[in-house]
Amino acid sequence: MGELSAMARNPASLKFALGLLTTLLLAPVEAVIAQELRGLLVYGHEVHTLQPCGDKRIFWLRAPKVGQELAMAYQHLATHPYEPVYAVLEVALDDQPASEFAADYDGTIAIHAITSLSREQVAACRDGIFEG
């Protein structure tokens, strides 16, 4: 119950959770629809994570179709290893069981498409004040 009340105080977290819940409830099991998610991306050696804007949770990422494109774009933007960059991605909850590195995170998200990556908006996203 404490996590639910914490989510209620964080509009970005609540919006993300409600969006995923709605997607899961309305879509057939085999056809979960991707939704847009904004957050802080870290894509390095043995680390593939996304922290939604204004949220304390960090999710492990799987990017089977866009992994190489994502890695190249991240390397182009990041000025040092493991630097968070602002990302807008089309994602869905991943049904793969969490194992190895992914087991240490709050869940697993599958990336279906990259909308944008930027070094701008990192602080605003981290602080949960980003609206756009």
Secondary structure, 3 states (H helix, E strand, C coil): CHHHHHHHCCHHHHHHHHHHHHHHHHCCCCCCCCEEEEEEEEEECCEEEEEECCCCCCEEEECCCCHHHHHHHHHHHCCCCCCCEEEEEEEEECCCCCCHHHHHCCCEEEEEEEEEEECCCHHHHHHCCCCC
